[in-house]
Amino acid sequence: MPREKNPGTTAEKKRAPRRRAASPVAAVDPPNFVDPQQRAALIARAAYFRALNRGFAPGHEVTDWLAAEAEVDAELLRGTAGS
């Protein structure tokens, strides 16, 4: 015979603290020691060369830009970006 629950008591479940989502590398703030216009120009140049290497096939513009952005930011953080 199944047990009947006691309606006067409720079982409270304890919740574990929520884990923070791992932040991707692209979410890191861009370096603030370079002019934003210069940074954008470096990213545009890198994205152009990425598109050139794949023959300017359409549909990859955002991917090129995001990859170029990550590349330029990494170079800026290392201090190896050219002017």
C-alpha positions as CSV (number, residue, x, y, z in Angstrom):
1,M,0.0,0.0,0.0
2,P,1.5,3.4,-1.0
3,R,2.3,5.9,1.7
4,E,0.2,8.9,2.0
5,K,2.0,12.2,2.2
6,N,1.5,14.3,5.2
7,P,-0.1,17.5,3.9
8,G,1.1,19.5,6.9
9,T,4.8,19.2,6.1
10,T,6.5,20.2,2.9
11,A,10.0,19.1,2.0
12,E,12.1,22.1,1.0
13,K,14.8,21.4,-1.5
14,K,18.1,23.1,-1.0
15,R,19.6,24.5,-4.2
16,A,23.2,24.6,-4.9
17,P,24.5,28.0,-5.9
18,R,24.4,28.7,-9.6
19,R,27.5,28.3,-11.6
20,R,28.7,31.2,-13.5
21,A,28.9,30.6,-17.2
22,A,32.4,30.4,-18.5
23,S,33.1,33.6,-20.4
24,P,34.5,33.1,-23.8
25,V,37.8,34.9,-24.8
26,A,35.9,37.2,-27.1
27,A,34.0,38.6,-24.2
28,V,37.1,40.1,-22.7
29,D,37.1,43.9,-22.8
30,P,39.2,45.2,-25.6
31,P,42.5,46.9,-24.6
32,N,41.9,50.5,-23.6
33,F,45.4,51.7,-24.4
34,V,44.8,52.1,-28.1
35,D,42.6,54.5,-30.0
36,P,39.2,52.9,-30.8
37,Q,39.4,54.1,-34.4
38,Q,42.9,52.6,-34.8
39,R,41.7,49.3,-33.3
40,A,38.8,49.3,-35.7
41,A,41.1,49.9,-38.7
42,L,43.4,47.1,-37.6
43,I,40.4,44.7,-37.3
44,A,39.1,45.8,-40.7
45,R,42.5,45.2,-42.3
46,A,42.8,41.7,-40.7
47,A,39.2,40.8,-41.7
48,Y,39.9,41.9,-45.3
49,F,42.9,39.6,-45.5
50,R,40.9,36.7,-44.0
51,A,38.3,37.3,-46.7
52,L,41.0,37.5,-49.4
53,N,42.5,34.2,-48.3
54,R,39.2,32.4,-48.8
55,G,38.4,34.1,-52.1
56,F,35.8,36.6,-50.8
57,A,33.2,33.9,-50.7
58,P,30.0,35.5,-49.3
59,G,28.4,34.6,-46.0
60,H,31.5,34.7,-43.8
61,E,31.7,38.4,-43.1
62,V,30.8,38.2,-39.5
63,T,33.0,35.2,-38.9
64,D,35.9,37.0,-40.5
65,W,35.3,40.2,-38.4
66,L,35.0,38.3,-35.1
67,A,38.1,36.2,-35.8
68,A,40.0,39.3,-36.8
69,E,38.8,41.1,-33.7
70,A,40.1,38.3,-31.5
71,E,43.4,38.2,-33.3
72,V,43.9,42.0,-33.1
73,D,43.0,42.1,-29.4
74,A,45.4,39.3,-28.7
75,E,48.2,41.1,-30.5
76,L,47.4,44.3,-28.7
77,L,47.5,42.6,-25.4
78,R,50.9,41.0,-26.3
79,G,52.1,44.4,-27.6
80,T,53.0,43.1,-31.0
81,A,50.5,45.0,-33.2
82,G,51.9,47.1,-36.0
83,S,50.8,50.6,-36.7
